[in-house]
Amino acid sequence: MKETFGEYIKRLRTENGFTLTQLAAKLDLDSANLSKIENNKREFDERRLTLMAEVFNLDITKLRTEFFSDFIAKKIYKNNCDEQTLVLAEEKVAYLKSKIQ
């Protein structure tokens, strides 16, 4: 998806007819913090993902994918990493999964 996680939240909020204040209350946030999240000035708290999935009736797995892909993309961008970073990360994930099994 070609939007940040904050933009994704804003789109969900507007598509579902919530005001900032209404959604903030449902997510146990104040509206100023939610505005900062939507405008990419503050990060969304991972602990609220389950609550957000319930509010918007979303699949938690897909929501977590949105959240973590944004988190990873921002880290790679901010640290000026090359594309090989993602390839190596995928290899490391496969390695970690193999150790658990």
N, CA, C and O atoms as a GROMACS GRO file, in nm:
protein
  404
    1MET      N    1   0.085  -0.117   0.000
    1MET     CA    2   0.000   0.000   0.000
    1MET      C    3   0.090   0.124   0.000
    1MET      O    4   0.188   0.129   0.073
    2LYS      N    5   0.055   0.220  -0.081
    2LYS     CA    6   0.138   0.340  -0.093
    2LYS      C    7   0.086   0.451  -0.004
    2LYS      O    8   0.046   0.557  -0.051
    3GLU      N    9   0.087   0.425   0.126
    3GLU     CA   10   0.053   0.525   0.225
    3GLU      C   11   0.117   0.484   0.356
    3GLU      O   12   0.143   0.366   0.380
    4THR      N   13   0.143   0.582   0.440
    4THR     CA   14   0.200   0.551   0.571
    4THR      C   15   0.091   0.492   0.660
    4THR      O   16  -0.028   0.497   0.626
    5PHE      N   17   0.132   0.438   0.773
    5PHE     CA   18   0.032   0.383   0.864
    5PHE      C   19  -0.059   0.492   0.917
    5PHE      O   20  -0.178   0.470   0.937
    6GLY      N   21  -0.002   0.611   0.942
    6GLY     CA   22  -0.084   0.724   0.986
    6GLY      C   23  -0.188   0.763   0.882
    6GLY      O   24  -0.303   0.789   0.916
    7GLU      N   25  -0.148   0.766   0.756
    7GLU     CA   26  -0.242   0.797   0.648
    7GLU      C   27  -0.348   0.689   0.635
    7GLU      O   28  -0.464   0.717   0.604
    8TYR      N   29  -0.308   0.565   0.659
    8TYR     CA   30  -0.400   0.452   0.656
    8TYR      C   31  -0.508   0.469   0.764
    8TYR      O   32  -0.626   0.448   0.738
    9ILE      N   33  -0.466   0.508   0.884
    9ILE     CA   34  -0.562   0.531   0.993
    9ILE      C   35  -0.658   0.643   0.955
    9ILE      O   36  -0.779   0.631   0.974
   10LYS      N   37  -0.604   0.751   0.902
   10LYS     CA   38  -0.688   0.864   0.863
   10LYS      C   39  -0.790   0.822   0.758
   10LYS      O   40  -0.907   0.861   0.765
   11ARG      N   41  -0.746   0.743   0.660
   11ARG     CA   42  -0.838   0.696   0.557
   11ARG      C   43  -0.948   0.609   0.617
   11ARG      O   44  -1.066   0.626   0.583
   12LEU      N   45  -0.911   0.517   0.704
   12LEU     CA   46  -1.011   0.433   0.771
   12LEU      C   47  -1.109   0.518   0.850
   12LEU      O   48  -1.230   0.495   0.846
   13ARG      N   49  -1.055   0.615   0.922
   13ARG     CA   50  -1.140   0.702   1.005
   13ARG      C   51  -1.241   0.777   0.919
   13ARG      O   52  -1.360   0.778   0.950
   14THR      N   53  -1.195   0.839   0.811
   14THR     CA   54  -1.285   0.918   0.728
   14THR      C   55  -1.384   0.830   0.652
   14THR      O   56  -1.501   0.866   0.638
   15GLU      N   57  -1.338   0.715   0.604
   15GLU     CA   58  -1.429   0.623   0.534
   15GLU      C   59  -1.539   0.571   0.625
   15GLU      O   60  -1.649   0.539   0.579
   16ASN      N   61  -1.509   0.562   0.754
   16ASN     CA   62  -1.607   0.512   0.851
   16ASN      C   63  -1.683   0.623   0.922
   16ASN      O   64  -1.762   0.597   1.013
   17GLY      N   65  -1.659   0.747   0.881
   17GLY     CA   66  -1.736   0.860   0.933
   17GLY      C   67  -1.705   0.902   1.075
   17GLY      O   68  -1.789   0.963   1.141
   18PHE      N   69  -1.585   0.868   1.124
   18PHE     CA   70  -1.547   0.908   1.259
   18PHE      C   71  -1.476   1.044   1.256
   18PHE      O   72  -1.400   1.072   1.164
   19THR      N   73  -1.501   1.126   1.356
   19THR     CA   74  -1.421   1.246   1.376
   19THR      C   75  -1.293   1.203   1.448
   19THR      O   76  -1.284   1.092   1.499
   20LEU      N   77  -1.196   1.292   1.451
   20LEU     CA   78  -1.074   1.265   1.528
   20LEU      C   79  -1.108   1.234   1.673
   20LEU      O   80  -1.054   1.139   1.730
   21THR      N   81  -1.196   1.313   1.731
   21THR     CA   82  -1.233   1.295   1.871
   21THR      C   83  -1.300   1.161   1.895
   21THR      O   84  -1.271   1.094   1.994
   22GLN      N   85  -1.390   1.121   1.805
   22GLN     CA   86  -1.460   0.993   1.820
   22GLN      C   87  -1.364   0.875   1.813
   22GLN      O   88  -1.369   0.786   1.898
   23LEU      N   89  -1.277   0.875   1.712
   23LEU     CA   90  -1.184   0.763   1.700
   23LEU      C   91  -1.084   0.764   1.814
   23LEU      O   92  -1.051   0.658   1.868
   24ALA      N   93  -1.035   0.880   1.850
   24ALA     CA   94  -0.939   0.888   1.960
   24ALA      C   95  -0.998   0.826   2.087
   24ALA      O   96  -0.930   0.753   2.158
   25ALA      N   97  -1.123   0.856   2.115
   25ALA     CA   98  -1.188   0.800   2.234
   25ALA      C   99  -1.196   0.648   2.226
   25ALA      O  100  -1.173   0.579   2.325
   26LYS      N  101  -1.227   0.595   2.107
   26LYS     CA  102  -1.236   0.450   2.090
   26LYS      C  103  -1.100   0.381   2.106
   26LYS      O  104  -1.092   0.265   2.146
   27LEU      N  105  -0.992   0.455   2.073
   27LEU     CA  106  -0.857   0.399   2.083
   27LEU      C  107  -0.787   0.438   2.212
   27LEU      O  108  -0.669   0.410   2.231
   28ASP      N  109  -0.862   0.504   2.302
   28ASP     CA  110  -0.808   0.549   2.430
   28ASP      C  111  -0.688   0.642   2.410
   28ASP      O  112  -0.584   0.626   2.475
   29LEU      N  113  -0.706   0.738   2.319
   29LEU     CA  114  -0.606   0.842   2.291
   29LEU      C  115  -0.674   0.977   2.302
   29LEU      O  116  -0.797   0.985   2.303
   30ASP      N  117  -0.595   1.083   2.312
   30ASP     CA  118  -0.658   1.214   2.296
   30ASP      C  119  -0.648   1.253   2.149
   30ASP      O  120  -0.562   1.203   2.077
   31SER      N  121  -0.734   1.342   2.106
   31SER     CA  122  -0.742   1.375   1.964
   31SER      C  123  -0.614   1.441   1.912
   31SER      O  124  -0.581   1.425   1.794
   32ALA      N  125  -0.542   1.514   1.995
   32ALA     CA  126  -0.417   1.576   1.952
   32ALA      C  127  -0.314   1.470   1.914
   32ALA      O  128  -0.244   1.483   1.814
   33ASN      N  129  -0.305   1.365   1.995
   33ASN     CA  130  -0.210   1.257   1.965
   33ASN      C  131  -0.252   1.181   1.840
   33ASN      O  132  -0.167   1.144   1.759
   34LEU      N  133  -0.381   1.157   1.823
   34LEU     CA  134  -0.427   1.088   1.703
   34LEU      C  135  -0.397   1.172   1.579
   34LEU      O  136  -0.356   1.118   1.476
   35SER      N  137  -0.416   1.302   1.588
   35SER     CA  138  -0.383   1.391   1.477
   35SER      C  139  -0.235   1.381   1.442
   35SER      O  140  -0.199   1.377   1.324
   36LYS      N  141  -0.149   1.377   1.542
   36LYS     CA  142  -0.005   1.364   1.519
   36LYS      C  143   0.027   1.231   1.453
   36LYS      O  144   0.114   1.225   1.365
   37ILE      N  145  -0.041   1.126   1.493
   37ILE     CA  146  -0.019   0.994   1.431
   37ILE      C  147  -0.061   0.999   1.285
   37ILE      O  148   0.012   0.953   1.198
   38GLU      N  149  -0.178   1.054   1.258
   38GLU     CA  150  -0.228   1.062   1.121
   38GLU      C  151  -0.137   1.147   1.032
   38GLU      O  152  -0.128   1.123   0.911
   39ASN      N  153  -0.070   1.245   1.091
   39ASN     CA  154   0.019   1.334   1.016
   39ASN      C  155   0.166   1.294   1.025
   39ASN      O  156   0.255   1.372   0.991
   40ASN      N  157   0.190   1.172   1.070
   40ASN     CA  158   0.325   1.112   1.075
   40ASN      C  159   0.423   1.190   1.162
   40ASN      O  160   0.543   1.194   1.134
   41LYS      N  161   0.371   1.251   1.266
   41LYS     CA  162   0.456   1.323   1.360
   41LYS      C  163   0.473   1.245   1.490
   41LYS      O  164   0.550   1.284   1.578
   42ARG      N  165   0.401   1.134   1.499
   42ARG     CA  166   0.408   1.047   1.616
   42ARG      C  167   0.378   0.906   1.569
   42ARG      O  168   0.302   0.886   1.474
   43GLU      N  169   0.438   0.807   1.636
   43GLU     CA  170   0.416   0.667   1.599
   43GLU      C  171   0.294   0.610   1.671
   43GLU      O  172   0.265   0.647   1.785
   44PHE      N  173   0.224   0.521   1.605
   44PHE     CA  174   0.111   0.451   1.664
   44PHE      C  175   0.166   0.346   1.759
   44PHE      O  176   0.266   0.281   1.730
   45ASP      N  177   0.101   0.329   1.872
   45ASP     CA  178   0.143   0.232   1.973
   45ASP      C  179   0.094   0.092   1.934
   45ASP      O  180  -0.026   0.068   1.922
   46GLU      N  181   0.189   0.003   1.914
   46GLU     CA  182   0.158  -0.134   1.873
   46GLU      C  183   0.056  -0.201   1.965
   46GLU      O  184  -0.023  -0.284   1.919
   47ARG      N  185   0.055  -0.165   2.092
   47ARG     CA  186  -0.039  -0.228   2.187
   47ARG      C  187  -0.184  -0.196   2.155
   47ARG      O  188  -0.275  -0.261   2.206
   48ARG      N  189  -0.208  -0.096   2.071
   48ARG     CA  190  -0.346  -0.058   2.036
   48ARG      C  191  -0.394  -0.125   1.907
   48ARG      O  192  -0.507  -0.099   1.864
   49LEU      N  193  -0.313  -0.209   1.846
   49LEU     CA  194  -0.353  -0.272   1.720
   49LEU      C  195  -0.479  -0.357   1.735
   49LEU      O  196  -0.568  -0.351   1.650
   50THR      N  197  -0.487  -0.435   1.840
   50THR     CA  198  -0.604  -0.520   1.861
   50THR      C  199  -0.730  -0.436   1.875
   50THR      O  200  -0.834  -0.469   1.818
   51LEU      N  201  -0.721  -0.329   1.951
   51LEU     CA  202  -0.834  -0.238   1.969
   51LEU      C  203  -0.873  -0.176   1.836
   51LEU      O  204  -0.992  -0.165   1.805
   52MET      N  205  -0.775  -0.134   1.758
   52MET     CA  206  -0.804  -0.075   1.628
   52MET      C  207  -0.871  -0.176   1.535
   52MET      O  208  -0.963  -0.141   1.461
   53ALA      N  209  -0.826  -0.300   1.538
   53ALA     CA  210  -0.887  -0.405   1.456
   53ALA      C  211  -1.033  -0.422   1.495
   53ALA      O  212  -1.118  -0.441   1.408
   54GLU      N  213  -1.063  -0.416   1.623
   54GLU     CA  214  -1.201  -0.429   1.669
   54GLU      C  215  -1.286  -0.310   1.625
   54GLU      O  216  -1.400  -0.327   1.580
   55VAL      N  217  -1.232  -0.189   1.638
   55VAL     CA  218  -1.306  -0.068   1.603
   55VAL      C  219  -1.346  -0.070   1.455
   55VAL      O  220  -1.459  -0.035   1.420
   56PHE      N  221  -1.252  -0.112   1.368
   56PHE     CA  222  -1.278  -0.110   1.225
   56PHE      C  223  -1.316  -0.246   1.167
   56PHE      O  224  -1.333  -0.260   1.046
   57ASN      N  225  -1.330  -0.346   1.254
   57ASN     CA  226  -1.364  -0.481   1.210
   57ASN      C  227  -1.264  -0.532   1.106
   57ASN      O  228  -1.303  -0.578   0.998
   58LEU      N  229  -1.135  -0.523   1.140
   58LEU     CA  230  -1.028  -0.563   1.050
   58LEU      C  231  -0.964  -0.693   1.098
   58LEU      O  232  -0.968  -0.726   1.216
   59ASP      N  233  -0.906  -0.765   1.004
   59ASP     CA  234  -0.828  -0.884   1.035
   59ASP      C  235  -0.699  -0.838   1.103
   59ASP      O  236  -0.624  -0.760   1.045
   60ILE      N  237  -0.673  -0.886   1.224
   60ILE     CA  238  -0.557  -0.841   1.301
   60ILE      C  239  -0.426  -0.875   1.230
   60ILE      O  240  -0.330  -0.799   1.240
   61THR      N  241  -0.421  -0.986   1.158
   61THR     CA  242  -0.298  -1.024   1.086
   61THR      C  243  -0.267  -0.922   0.977
   61THR      O  244  -0.152  -0.881   0.962
   62LYS      N  245  -0.369  -0.882   0.902
   62LYS     CA  246  -0.347  -0.783   0.796
   62LYS      C  247  -0.311  -0.648   0.856
   62LYS      O  248  -0.227  -0.576   0.800
   63LEU      N  249  -0.372  -0.613   0.967
   63LEU     CA  250  -0.342  -0.486   1.032
   63LEU      C  251  -0.198  -0.485   1.083
   63LEU      O  252  -0.128  -0.385   1.069
   64ARG      N  253  -0.155  -0.594   1.141
   64ARG     CA  254  -0.016  -0.604   1.188
   64ARG      C  255   0.082  -0.595   1.071
   64ARG      O  256   0.188  -0.536   1.084
   65THR      N  257   0.045  -0.654   0.957
   65THR     CA  258   0.129  -0.644   0.838
   65THR      C  259   0.143  -0.498   0.794
   65THR      O  260   0.253  -0.453   0.761
   66GLU      N  261   0.032  -0.425   0.793
   66GLU     CA  262   0.036  -0.282   0.760
   66GLU      C  263   0.127  -0.207   0.857
   66GLU      O  264   0.212  -0.128   0.815
   67PHE      N  265   0.109  -0.232   0.984
   67PHE     CA  266   0.184  -0.162   1.088
   67PHE      C  267   0.334  -0.189   1.077
   67PHE      O  268   0.414  -0.096   1.072
   68PHE      N  269   0.372  -0.316   1.073
   68PHE     CA  270   0.514  -0.351   1.074
   68PHE      C  271   0.583  -0.321   0.941
   68PHE      O  272   0.702  -0.289   0.941
   69SER      N  273   0.512  -0.330   0.830
   69SER     CA  274   0.575  -0.293   0.703
   69SER      C  275   0.608  -0.144   0.703
   69SER      O  276   0.711  -0.103   0.650
   70ASP      N  277   0.520  -0.063   0.762
   70ASP     CA  278   0.545   0.081   0.773
   70ASP      C  279   0.664   0.106   0.866
   70ASP      O  280   0.751   0.187   0.835
   71PHE      N  281   0.667   0.036   0.978
   71PHE     CA  282   0.776   0.050   1.075
   71PHE      C  283   0.910   0.017   1.010
   71PHE      O  284   1.007   0.092   1.025
   72ILE      N  285   0.914  -0.094   0.939
   72ILE     CA  286   1.039  -0.139   0.874
   72ILE      C  287   1.079  -0.041   0.763
   72ILE      O  288   1.196  -0.005   0.752
   73ALA      N  289   0.983   0.001   0.682
   73ALA     CA  290   1.013   0.094   0.572
   73ALA      C  291   1.071   0.225   0.626
   73ALA      O  292   1.166   0.278   0.569
   74LYS      N  293   1.014   0.276   0.734
   74LYS     CA  294   1.064   0.401   0.791
   74LYS      C  295   1.205   0.385   0.845
   74LYS      O  296   1.288   0.474   0.827
   75LYS      N  297   1.234   0.272   0.910
   75LYS     CA  298   1.368   0.248   0.962
   75LYS      C  299   1.470   0.240   0.847
   75LYS      O  300   1.578   0.298   0.856
   76ILE      N  301   1.435   0.170   0.742
   76ILE     CA  302   1.525   0.157   0.627
   76ILE      C  303   1.548   0.293   0.562
   76ILE      O  304   1.661   0.328   0.527
   77TYR      N  305   1.440   0.369   0.545
   77TYR     CA  306   1.451   0.501   0.484
   77TYR      C  307   1.535   0.597   0.569
   77TYR      O  308   1.625   0.663   0.518
   78LYS      N  309   1.506   0.602   0.698
   78LYS     CA  310   1.576   0.696   0.787
   78LYS      C  311   1.725   0.664   0.798
   78LYS      O  312   1.806   0.754   0.821
   79ASN      N  313   1.760   0.537   0.782
   79ASN     CA  314   1.900   0.496   0.796
   79ASN      C  315   1.970   0.481   0.661
   79ASN      O  316   2.083   0.434   0.655
   80ASN      N  317   1.902   0.522   0.554
   80ASN     CA  318   1.959   0.521   0.420
   80ASN      C  319   2.017   0.384   0.382
   80ASN      O  320   2.126   0.376   0.326
   81CYS      N  321   1.944   0.278   0.414
   81CYS     CA  322   1.988   0.143   0.382
   81CYS      C  323   1.953   0.110   0.237
   81CYS      O  324   1.860   0.168   0.180
   82ASP      N  325   2.028   0.018   0.178
   82ASP     CA  326   1.999  -0.021   0.041
   82ASP      C  327   1.898  -0.136   0.038
   82ASP      O  328   1.857  -0.188   0.142
   83GLU      N  329   1.860  -0.174  -0.083
   83GLU     CA  330   1.757  -0.278  -0.100
   83GLU      C  331   1.802  -0.414  -0.049
   83GLU      O  332   1.719  -0.499  -0.016
   84GLN      N  333   1.932  -0.437  -0.042
   84GLN     CA  334   1.985  -0.563   0.008
   84GLN      C  335   1.944  -0.586   0.153
   84GLN      O  336   1.940  -0.700   0.199
   85THR      N  337   1.914  -0.480   0.225
   85THR     CA  338   1.872  -0.489   0.365
   85THR      C  339   1.748  -0.577   0.378
   85THR      O  340   1.740  -0.660   0.468
   86LEU      N  341   1.651  -0.557   0.288
   86LEU     CA  342   1.529  -0.638   0.293
   86LEU      C  343   1.555  -0.784   0.259
   86LEU      O  344   1.497  -0.874   0.319
   87VAL      N  345   1.643  -0.808   0.164
   87VAL     CA  346   1.677  -0.946   0.126
   87VAL      C  347   1.740  -1.018   0.245
   87VAL      O  348   1.703  -1.130   0.279
   88LEU      N  349   1.834  -0.952   0.307
   88LEU     CA  350   1.901  -1.011   0.423
   88LEU      C  351   1.803  -1.030   0.538
   88LEU      O  352   1.809  -1.131   0.609
   89ALA      N  353   1.714  -0.935   0.558
   89ALA     CA  354   1.614  -0.947   0.665
   89ALA      C  355   1.524  -1.068   0.641
   89ALA      O  356   1.493  -1.141   0.736
   90GLU      N  357   1.483  -1.091   0.517
   90GLU     CA  358   1.400  -1.208   0.486
   90GLU      C  359   1.475  -1.337   0.518
   90GLU      O  360   1.417  -1.432   0.570
   91GLU      N  361   1.604  -1.340   0.486
   91GLU     CA  362   1.685  -1.458   0.516
   91GLU      C  363   1.693  -1.480   0.667
   91GLU      O  364   1.688  -1.594   0.714
   92LYS      N  365   1.706  -1.372   0.741
   92LYS     CA  366   1.715  -1.384   0.887
   92LYS      C  367   1.583  -1.430   0.948
   92LYS      O  368   1.582  -1.506   1.044
   93VAL      N  369   1.472  -1.384   0.892
   93VAL     CA  370   1.342  -1.430   0.940
   93VAL      C  371   1.328  -1.580   0.916
   93VAL      O  372   1.283  -1.653   1.005
   94ALA      N  373   1.366  -1.626   0.798
   94ALA     CA  374   1.362  -1.770   0.767
   94ALA      C  375   1.450  -1.849   0.864
   94ALA      O  376   1.411  -1.955   0.912
   95TYR      N  377   1.567  -1.795   0.892
   95TYR     CA  378   1.658  -1.860   0.988
   95TYR      C  379   1.595  -1.869   1.126
   95TYR      O  380   1.598  -1.974   1.190
   96LEU      N  381   1.539  -1.757   1.173
   96LEU     CA  382   1.477  -1.757   1.306
   96LEU      C  383   1.359  -1.855   1.313
   96LEU      O  384   1.342  -1.924   1.413
   97LYS      N  385   1.280  -1.862   1.207
   97LYS     CA  386   1.168  -1.957   1.204
   97LYS      C  387   1.219  -2.101   1.208
   97LYS      O  388   1.158  -2.186   1.273
   98SER      N  389   1.329  -2.128   1.140
   98SER     CA  390   1.383  -2.265   1.138
   98SER      C  391   1.435  -2.308   1.274
   98SER      O  392   1.432  -2.426   1.308
   99LYS      N  393   1.482  -2.212   1.353
   99LYS     CA  394   1.533  -2.244   1.487
   99LYS      C  395   1.419  -2.278   1.583
   99LYS      O  396   1.438  -2.355   1.677
  100ILE      N  397   1.302  -2.222   1.558
  100ILE     CA  398   1.187  -2.244   1.646
  100ILE      C  399   1.124  -2.381   1.619
  100ILE      O  400   1.074  -2.446   1.711
  101GLN      N  401   1.127  -2.423   1.496
  101GLN     CA  402   1.060  -2.549   1.458
  101GLN      C  403   1.137  -2.667   1.496
  101GLN      O  404   1.093  -2.779   1.470
   0.00000   0.00000   0.00000
